[in-house]
Amino acid sequence: QVHLVESGGGLVQAGGSLRLSCAASGSTFRIATSGWYRQAPGKQRELVATLSRGGSTNYADSVKGRFTISRDNAKNTVYLQMNSLKPDDTAVYYCNVETLSSENYWGQGTQVTVSS
């Protein structure tokens, strides 16, 4: 199993920045892909960014050029640097990992609120 703990959410003004962290513990050697998803009120959960074991990244069109996903292997931590934040970025952000055997694990979520 993999246990995920997110941190770094909060309230920020439009145009500001936040960095989310996702610390993984447990069977971290089995992680194939790490990612961030978000869910705004009344909307479905959507992909924000993913980072594969080999270093490939994938971003939602709405965050390209503003958000960056990265990883510190020594700390078993994945980050999401969010710049030029917009009110539309307001959501609960969830960390996700998929293992080599296609198991999915989720963090508890962290609230990001962007005021206009």
Secondary structure as UniProt FT lines:
FT   STRAND          2..7
FT   STRAND          10..13
FT   TURN            14..15
FT   STRAND          18..26
FT   HELIX           28..30
FT   STRAND          31..39
FT   TURN            41..42
FT   STRAND          46..52
FT   TURN            53..54
FT   STRAND          57..59
FT   TURN            61..66
FT   STRAND          67..72
FT   HELIX           73..75
FT   STRAND          77..82
FT   HELIX           87..89
FT   STRAND          91..99
FT   TURN            100..101
FT   STRAND          104..106
FT   STRAND          110..115
//
